[in-house]
Amino acid sequence: EEMATAIRQRLAPGAPPHERLLEFCRAYLDYFMSNEDVIALVLREVFGLGDAMRRFSETLGEQVRRPLDEILEAGMESGVFHVDHVGRCATAITGVLNMFILAHVFGGTRLDADDIVHQVEYYAAGLRGN
């Protein structure tokens, strides 16, 4: 809940969906970087424990991803993004973000939010059709 709130606070309500999408990504990464120890511990536990931890992770993911779903829905409804399956698009975007986070947690790879968000921009360009 805290992470979802922190992300929502960063999203400018009147900004275009594409800008809100990229800001969601920056906020997602910034939250991780500022709470790295706690989140890294949770990630390690998620990959090491059974159903209870997986259910916790899924619930957390739904709460944190809700703003992204809303951004994608608004973009699709307004014609900024192609109409597609919101859940699949959100999973693709968070998958990109999480891939870099996991590489950092488990492999020590340096996180550079600008480089990571740039990767998401490739996906967003496809959603916009340009």
C-alpha positions as CSV (number, residue, x, y, z in Angstrom):
1,E,0.0,0.0,0.0
2,E,2.8,2.4,0.9
3,M,4.5,1.8,-2.4
4,A,1.3,2.3,-4.4
5,T,0.7,5.6,-2.5
6,A,4.2,6.8,-3.2
7,I,3.9,6.0,-6.9
8,R,0.5,7.7,-7.2
9,Q,1.8,10.9,-5.5
10,R,4.3,11.2,-8.3
11,L,1.8,11.0,-11.1
12,A,0.6,14.4,-12.5
13,P,-3.2,14.0,-12.9
14,G,-3.5,16.1,-16.1
15,A,-0.4,14.9,-17.8
16,P,-0.7,12.9,-21.1
17,P,-0.9,9.1,-20.6
18,H,2.6,8.6,-22.2
19,E,4.2,11.0,-19.7
20,R,2.3,9.4,-16.8
21,L,3.5,5.9,-18.0
22,L,7.1,7.0,-17.9
23,E,6.7,8.7,-14.6
24,F,5.1,5.6,-13.2
25,C,8.3,3.7,-14.2
26,R,10.6,6.3,-12.7
27,A,8.5,6.3,-9.4
28,Y,8.5,2.5,-9.3
29,L,12.3,2.4,-9.7
30,D,12.9,5.3,-7.3
31,Y,10.8,3.6,-4.7
32,F,12.8,0.4,-5.0
33,M,16.1,2.3,-4.9
34,S,15.1,4.3,-1.8
35,N,13.8,1.1,0.0
36,E,16.3,-1.3,-1.5
37,D,17.1,-3.4,1.6
38,V,13.5,-4.1,2.4
39,I,12.4,-4.9,-1.1
40,A,15.4,-7.0,-1.8
41,L,14.6,-9.1,1.3
42,V,11.0,-9.5,0.1
43,L,12.2,-10.5,-3.4
44,R,14.6,-13.1,-2.0
45,E,11.8,-14.5,0.2
46,V,9.3,-14.6,-2.7
47,F,11.7,-16.7,-4.7
48,G,12.5,-19.0,-1.7
49,L,9.2,-19.6,0.0
50,G,5.9,-21.2,-1.0
51,D,2.3,-20.3,-1.5
52,A,1.8,-17.8,1.4
53,M,4.7,-15.6,0.2
54,R,3.6,-15.9,-3.4
55,R,0.0,-14.8,-2.5
56,F,1.5,-11.8,-0.6
57,S,3.6,-10.9,-3.6
58,E,0.5,-11.1,-5.9
59,T,-1.6,-8.9,-3.7
60,L,1.3,-6.4,-3.5
61,G,1.7,-6.5,-7.2
62,E,-2.0,-5.8,-7.8
63,Q,-1.9,-2.8,-5.6
64,V,1.3,-1.4,-7.0
65,R,0.2,-2.1,-10.6
66,R,-3.2,-0.5,-10.3
67,P,-2.0,3.0,-11.2
68,L,-0.3,1.6,-14.3
69,D,-3.4,-0.2,-15.3
70,E,-5.4,3.1,-14.9
71,I,-2.8,4.9,-17.1
72,L,-3.0,2.3,-19.8
73,E,-6.8,2.3,-19.7
74,A,-7.0,6.1,-20.0
75,G,-4.5,6.1,-22.8
76,M,-6.4,3.4,-24.7
77,E,-9.8,5.1,-24.1
78,S,-8.4,8.5,-25.3
79,G,-6.8,6.9,-28.4
80,V,-3.2,7.8,-27.3
81,F,-2.5,4.0,-27.0
82,H,-3.8,1.2,-29.2
83,V,-6.6,-0.7,-27.6
84,D,-5.1,-3.9,-26.2
85,H,-5.3,-6.1,-23.1
86,V,-4.4,-3.8,-20.2
87,G,-3.2,-6.6,-17.9
88,R,-0.9,-8.0,-20.5
89,C,0.5,-4.6,-21.3
90,A,1.1,-3.8,-17.7
91,T,2.8,-7.1,-17.1
92,A,5.1,-6.4,-20.0
93,I,6.1,-3.0,-18.6
94,T,6.5,-4.2,-15.0
95,G,8.4,-7.2,-16.4
96,V,11.0,-4.9,-17.9
97,L,11.3,-2.9,-14.7
98,N,11.5,-6.1,-12.6
99,M,14.1,-7.7,-14.8
100,F,16.5,-4.8,-14.0
101,I,15.6,-4.9,-10.3
102,L,16.2,-8.6,-10.1
103,A,19.5,-8.3,-12.0
104,H,20.5,-5.7,-9.3
105,V,19.3,-7.7,-6.3
106,F,20.7,-11.1,-7.4
107,G,23.6,-10.0,-9.7
108,G,24.7,-6.6,-8.4
109,T,24.0,-4.9,-11.7
110,R,23.9,-1.1,-11.3
111,L,20.5,0.5,-11.7
112,D,20.2,3.5,-13.9
113,A,16.6,4.7,-14.0
114,D,17.1,6.7,-17.2
115,D,18.4,3.7,-19.1
116,I,15.7,1.5,-17.8
117,V,12.9,3.9,-18.6
118,H,14.4,4.3,-22.0
119,Q,13.8,0.5,-22.5
120,V,10.2,1.0,-21.5
121,E,9.9,3.8,-24.1
122,Y,10.4,1.2,-26.9
123,Y,7.4,-0.6,-25.7
124,A,5.4,2.6,-25.2
125,A,6.2,3.6,-28.8
126,G,4.6,0.4,-30.0
127,L,1.5,1.2,-27.9
128,R,1.4,4.6,-29.5
129,G,2.0,3.2,-33.0
130,N,5.1,5.3,-33.7
